[in-house]
Amino acid sequence: MLTKLRVLLAEDHTIVRDGLKWLINGQEDMEVVGEAEDGEAACRLAKDCAPDVVVMDVSMPRLGGAQATERLRRTCPDTKVLVLTAFEDKSYLRQLLKAGASGYLLKRAAVNELIHAIRTVASGGVYIDPTLAGKVVDSFVRQQPSGHAPQQGNELSEREADVLRLLARGHTYKEVAARLGIGVKTVETYKTRLMEKLELRSRADIIRYAVRQGWLRGD
């Protein structure tokens, strides 16, 4: 029997929420297990429903998307957050990544991009809307403190560096495993090890590190 990805929708507009529910439930490997009209309800329902992914709007009453994302990452660490928003400002993107979001998708994106983004973050990858990817790289580069030399990656083995590079580019564990010819569990082990070595705590840290090594420029 096919195990379906459990998705919680956090969106205060009923029409939008109903449309998302229809699209997601139309996939053979996904199902909507809960709906929330505000950030507080999203955090409460996540504890009850144990979703794999929360599709989170940024602007919601009672508790905004960034605050709700940060709380969810503390209370439900196994749940991934995919932000779905109309805001293209890189400050929102940076804020949500810092809060622990695994993905950032614009509401004007195509349907297949939404489905792909959900699968990507559910599999442990990072998804950033292609139209915003360049802004993320530029922003992280500018965050490099003046006079601070970028780390050269000498702390990592060649295979660990390969895993980090692919994860930073948004590939899922399964995709990384296929590209490198190793098992998914091995990818997870490499990720844990490299994050410990480099003292990285979030997906934003992984992307920032890759940017500082020059691994994402020109992608």
C-alpha positions as CSV (number, residue, x, y, z in Angstrom):
1,M,0.0,0.0,0.0
2,L,1.3,3.4,-1.0
3,T,2.4,5.6,1.9
4,K,1.1,9.1,1.3
5,L,2.8,12.3,2.2
6,R,0.8,14.1,4.9
7,V,0.2,17.7,4.2
8,L,-1.2,20.5,6.4
9,L,-2.4,23.7,4.8
10,A,-2.0,27.0,6.6
11,E,-3.8,29.6,4.5
12,D,-6.3,32.2,5.7
13,H,-8.1,32.6,2.3
14,T,-10.7,29.8,1.9
15,I,-10.7,29.9,-1.9
16,V,-6.9,29.5,-2.1
17,R,-7.0,26.8,0.6
18,D,-9.7,24.8,-1.2
19,G,-7.7,25.0,-4.5
20,L,-4.6,23.8,-2.8
21,K,-6.5,20.9,-1.2
22,W,-8.0,19.9,-4.5
23,L,-4.5,19.9,-6.2
24,I,-2.7,18.0,-3.4
25,N,-5.4,15.4,-2.9
26,G,-5.3,14.8,-6.7
27,Q,-1.8,13.3,-6.3
28,E,-1.6,9.6,-5.7
29,D,1.2,10.1,-3.1
30,M,-0.3,13.0,-1.1
31,E,-3.2,13.8,1.1
32,V,-4.3,16.9,3.1
33,V,-4.6,15.9,6.7
34,G,-5.5,19.3,8.2
35,E,-6.4,22.9,7.4
36,A,-5.6,26.1,9.4
37,E,-6.7,29.7,8.9
38,D,-4.0,31.2,11.1
39,G,-0.5,30.5,12.4
40,E,-1.7,29.6,15.9
41,A,-4.1,27.0,14.5
42,A,-1.3,25.6,12.2
43,C,1.0,25.0,15.1
44,R,-1.8,23.4,17.2
45,L,-2.9,21.1,14.3
46,A,0.6,20.1,13.4
47,K,1.0,18.5,16.9
48,D,-2.2,16.6,16.4
49,C,-1.9,15.6,12.7
50,A,1.9,15.0,12.5
51,P,2.2,16.2,8.9
52,D,5.2,15.6,6.8
53,V,4.9,19.0,5.2
54,V,3.1,22.2,6.2
55,V,2.3,24.5,3.2
56,M,2.5,27.9,5.0
57,D,1.3,31.3,3.9
58,V,3.4,34.2,5.1
59,S,0.7,36.7,6.0
60,M,-1.8,35.1,8.4
61,P,-3.7,36.5,11.4
62,R,-2.8,35.8,15.0
63,L,0.7,34.4,14.2
64,G,2.6,35.2,11.0
65,G,4.2,32.6,8.8
66,A,7.8,33.3,10.0
67,Q,6.8,33.0,13.7
68,A,4.7,29.9,13.0
69,T,7.6,28.3,11.1
70,E,10.0,29.0,13.9
71,R,7.6,27.5,16.5
72,L,6.9,24.5,14.3
73,R,10.6,23.7,13.9
74,R,10.9,23.6,17.7
75,T,7.7,21.7,18.5
76,C,7.5,19.4,15.4
77,P,11.2,19.0,14.3
78,D,10.3,16.2,11.8
79,T,7.8,18.4,10.0
80,K,9.1,20.4,7.0
81,V,7.7,23.8,6.1
82,L,7.1,25.0,2.6
83,V,6.3,28.7,2.4
84,L,3.8,29.7,-0.3
85,T,3.6,33.4,-0.8
86,A,3.1,36.3,-3.2
87,F,6.0,38.2,-1.7
88,E,9.1,38.3,-3.8
89,D,11.1,40.5,-1.5
90,K,14.4,38.7,-0.5
91,S,14.0,39.9,3.1
92,Y,11.0,37.7,3.5
93,L,12.9,34.8,1.9
94,R,15.9,35.3,4.2
95,Q,13.6,35.6,7.3
96,L,11.8,32.4,6.5
97,L,15.0,30.4,5.8
98,K,16.4,31.7,9.0
99,A,13.2,30.6,10.8
100,G,13.7,27.0,9.5
101,A,11.6,26.8,6.3
102,S,12.7,24.2,3.9
103,G,11.2,25.8,0.8
104,Y,9.9,29.1,-0.5
105,L,7.5,29.1,-3.5
106,L,5.7,32.0,-5.1
107,K,1.9,31.7,-5.5
108,R,2.1,32.4,-9.2
109,A,4.2,29.3,-9.7
110,A,2.9,26.5,-11.9
111,V,1.0,23.6,-10.3
112,N,3.7,21.1,-11.1
113,E,6.2,23.3,-9.3
114,L,4.1,23.2,-6.1
115,I,3.9,19.4,-6.2
116,H,7.6,19.2,-6.9
117,A,8.4,21.5,-4.1
118,I,6.3,19.5,-1.6
119,R,8.1,16.3,-2.6
120,T,11.5,18.0,-2.4
121,V,11.2,19.3,1.1
122,A,9.5,16.1,2.3
123,S,12.5,14.2,1.1
124,G,14.9,16.4,3.0
125,G,15.8,18.8,0.2
126,V,15.6,22.6,0.0
127,Y,13.4,24.2,-2.6
128,I,13.6,27.9,-3.6
129,D,11.5,29.3,-6.4
130,P,13.8,29.5,-9.5
131,T,13.0,33.2,-10.0
132,L,14.3,34.0,-6.5
133,A,17.4,31.6,-6.4
134,G,19.7,34.4,-7.6
135,K,18.5,36.7,-4.9
136,V,19.3,34.2,-2.3
137,V,22.8,33.7,-3.5
138,D,23.4,37.5,-3.8
139,S,22.0,38.0,-0.3
140,F,24.1,35.4,1.4
141,V,27.2,36.6,-0.4
142,R,26.6,40.1,0.9
143,Q,26.2,38.8,4.4
144,Q,29.8,37.6,4.4
145,P,31.5,39.9,6.9
146,S,34.2,42.2,5.5
147,G,37.7,41.0,6.2
148,H,36.4,37.5,7.0
149,A,38.0,34.9,4.7
150,P,35.6,32.3,3.4
151,Q,36.1,28.8,4.6
152,Q,37.8,26.6,2.0
153,G,36.0,23.4,2.8
154,N,39.2,21.6,3.9
155,E,37.2,20.2,6.9
156,L,35.2,18.0,4.6
157,S,36.1,14.9,2.8
158,E,35.5,14.9,-1.0
159,R,32.3,12.9,-0.6
160,E,31.0,15.1,2.2
161,A,31.6,18.1,0.0
162,D,29.7,16.5,-2.9
163,V,26.7,15.8,-0.6
164,L,26.6,19.3,0.8
165,R,26.9,20.8,-2.7
166,L,24.0,18.8,-4.0
167,L,21.8,19.4,-0.9
168,A,22.5,23.2,-1.2
169,R,21.3,23.1,-4.8
170,G,17.9,21.7,-3.6
171,H,18.3,18.0,-4.5
172,T,16.5,15.4,-2.3
173,Y,18.3,12.7,-0.4
174,K,17.1,10.2,-3.1
175,E,18.4,12.4,-5.9
176,V,21.8,12.8,-4.2
177,A,22.0,9.1,-3.6
178,A,21.3,8.4,-7.3
179,R,23.9,10.9,-8.5
180,L,26.6,9.7,-6.2
181,G,25.8,6.0,-6.4
182,I,25.2,5.6,-2.6
183,G,22.3,4.7,-0.4
184,V,19.8,7.3,0.9
185,K,20.7,6.4,4.5
186,T,24.4,7.0,3.7
187,V,23.5,10.5,2.4
188,E,21.7,11.2,5.7
189,T,24.8,10.0,7.5
190,Y,27.1,12.3,5.5
191,K,24.7,15.2,6.0
192,T,24.7,14.7,9.8
193,R,28.5,14.4,9.9
194,L,29.2,17.4,7.7
195,M,26.8,19.6,9.7
196,E,28.6,18.6,12.9
197,K,32.0,19.3,11.4
198,L,31.0,22.7,10.1
199,E,28.7,23.6,13.0
200,L,25.8,24.2,10.7
201,R,22.4,24.2,12.3
202,S,19.9,24.9,9.5
203,R,19.3,24.6,5.7
204,A,20.0,28.3,5.4
205,D,23.4,27.6,6.9
206,I,24.1,24.9,4.3
207,I,23.2,27.2,1.5
208,R,25.3,30.0,3.0
209,Y,28.3,27.8,3.3
210,A,28.0,26.5,-0.3
211,V,27.7,30.1,-1.5
212,R,30.9,31.1,0.4
213,Q,32.7,28.3,-1.3
214,G,31.5,29.6,-4.7
215,W,29.6,26.3,-5.3
216,L,26.3,27.9,-6.3
217,R,27.4,30.8,-8.4
218,G,26.3,30.5,-12.0
219,D,23.9,27.7,-11.2
